[in-house]
Amino acid sequence: MLLTIPLFTDNDFNFSQNLLHWWEMILLPVYFFFFVKIGKYYYNKKNPQGADKKLFINGLKIKMLGSIFITLIYNLYYSGGDTTAYFNDGRLLDKLLFHDPVTAIRMFFVSGSNRGSWPDDLLDIVSNFRMPFAANTWIVVKISAFLSLFCFQSMLCTGLFFAFFSYLCVWRFYVTIVTMYPQLKRKLAIVIIYVPSVIIWGSGIFKDTITLSAMLVLFCAIYQVFFVKKKVIKNLLIIGISGYLLYVVKDYILFSFSVSILIWLLISLGFSIKIKILRILFLLLIISMVAISTFVMINYLGKEIAATAVKDLLETTVSTGQYLHSVSEQSEGSSYDLGNIDPTIQGFIAIAPKAINVTLFRPYLWESNKVIIFLSALESTLIFLYFLYVLLKNKIVFFFIKIIKDPYLILCLFFTLVFAVFVGVSSFNFGSLVRYKIPCIPFFLTALVIIDGKRKRADKALPV
């Protein structure tokens, strides 16, 4: 049963159609210019004496271009997908707002965690939507609906909103890491701001845009509270909001990242202890906690992330027929197989090297027969070559010695490895993998840059 409100038609619920309109091509440059102006105002206000304005603006432009690119791909290349479903549901919610505002507002405040969370009198309406019965999809719909109100329900311009707010979070992360390692600001800019997969999949109307942004700003707020110790109340509020978004959208990221953050904080505390024997005992305690945390995550995340990944894949297709078609089309030449996976501690340990490799370094160039997969393969190859360069230049042993001497590098290593294992065993194909893995990419690449920077400083310090 379709909505009984006038002016709704069957075509309103067809998210697989091209949702773009000719007038968006006129509106798009206006909004693009508007966000650049807002970005300049934001930067000048935050950094009146800043010397990185050009970097900030260029990064913002590229981020927004990434959003435009992926929006066009989903509308003109794919026959719909999760981003078009989110936007179309948001568009319907906005349309309902102008016909029956009370009902629309009621829908906006429903969590959408399951079918039972909806009042009975709204079930006939929401049954026509695509993403209303999971809290992590419905919240994306609501965010899209709210933002699209400010851009005449243009999908391209709504994507710019997502990209703009996401970039502010990326920039804050960059500034935080540069504060910690100021001598590496140029290379850190490349691996934080300019990584193509993070730009594209962390810019559009996706869950991944929200989770990446929330995770980065969560890290920054925690750094402000525990290390800078300024604006504590404001940053505690940011921690609460970003933590809530992660919990609702992808709780396994919150769980794994929170454990990594806790380890980082405790190790940092241990390094600050002046008495050597107490420092050693404290760090041994931390190692024990890490082992226990890893055990817990394997048991929890092993089931949770796999279930979430399946659900994410199903969201991109919505109906069974589209799902089967999507698998046959999108997985052709882009799927991978790690073999039989035993869902036990021993099984995860056995498969971990393969899973880490596939997450961080695949697809290989010869595994791609599509342009999009080839671009991902090219990026993975460059990351692998840089990793190999840093590893060999540090003679392998010193690579790991430098990690254990720096709490932030320990965080990066722990989070990257644990996250990579679970993403690798649950992504099914490279198309999904490139999206699922973006939360660990900034931490993995910043770690490599920092380790390489430590080596170069050590070389300069050597007597001639």
RACOR-V553242 format. One line per field, one symbol per residue. phi: phi as a letter, one per 30 degrees, with the letter a starting at -180 (. if undefined). psi: psi as a letter, one per 30 degrees, with the letter a starting at -180 (. if undefined). burial: b if it has 16 or more other C-alpha atoms within 10 Angstrom, else e. A space follows every 10 residues. Layout:
phi=???
psi=???
burial=???
This chain:
phi=.deddeidbe ddccddddcd bddddddedd dedddddddd ddddddbecd ccdddddddd dddddddddd ddddcccdci lddddddddd ddddddedcb edddddddcd didadddcee dcdddddddc bccbddcddd eddddddddc bhhddddddd eedddddedd dddedddddd bddcdddddd dcccdedddd dcbddbdddd dddddddded dddddccdhb hddedddded dddddddddb dddddddddd dddedddddd dddddddddd ddddddeddd dddddddddd dedddddddd ddddddbicd dddddddddd ddibdbbcid cddbeddddd ceeddddddd bcddedccbb dddddddddd ddddddeddd dddchidded ddddcbeddd eddddddddd dddddbcibd ddeddddddc dddddddddd dddddddddd dddd
psi=klkfklfkle ffgiffljgl lefffeeefe eeeeeeeeee eeeeeeifgk ggeeeeeeee eeeeeeeeee eeefefelil aeeeeeeeee eeeeeeefei eeeeeeeegk egfleffkke ffeeeffflf hfgkefeeee eeeeeeeffg hhhkeeeeee eeeeeeeeee eeeeeeeeee iffgeeeeee feegjeeeee fgfaileeee eeeeeefeee eeeeefeehk heeeeeeeee eeeeeeeeei ffeeeeeeee eeeeeeeeee ffkekeeeee eeeeeeeeee eeeeeeeeee feeeeeeeee eeeeeffele eeeeeeeeef fjggllkgak jjhleeeeee feeeeeeeee flklefgkgl eeeeeeeeee eeeeeeeeee eefgheefef eeeffjeeee eeeeeeeeee eeeeggfelf eeefefffef eeeeeeeeee eeeeeeeeef fkk.
burial=eeeeeeeeee ebbbbbbbbb eeebeeebee bbeebbeebb eebeeeeeee eebeebbebb bbbbbbbbeb bbebbeeebb bbbbbbbbbb bbbbbbbeee eeebeebbee bbbeeeebee eeeebbebbb bbbbbbbbbb bbbbbbbbee bebbbbbbbb bbbbbbbbbb bbbbbbbbee eeebbeebbe bbbebbbbbb bbbbbbbbbb bbbbbbbbbb bbbbbeeeee eeeebbebbe ebbebbbbbb bbbbbbbbbb bebbbbbbeb beeeeeeebe ebbeebeeeb eebbeebbee bbebbbebbe ebbbbbbbee ebbeebbeeb beebbbeeee eeeeeeebee bbebbbbbbb bbbbbebbee eebbbbbbbb bebbebbeeb beebeeeebb ebbeebbbbb bbbbbbbbbb bbbbbbbbbb bbbbbbbbbb bbbbbbbbbb bbbebeeeee eeee
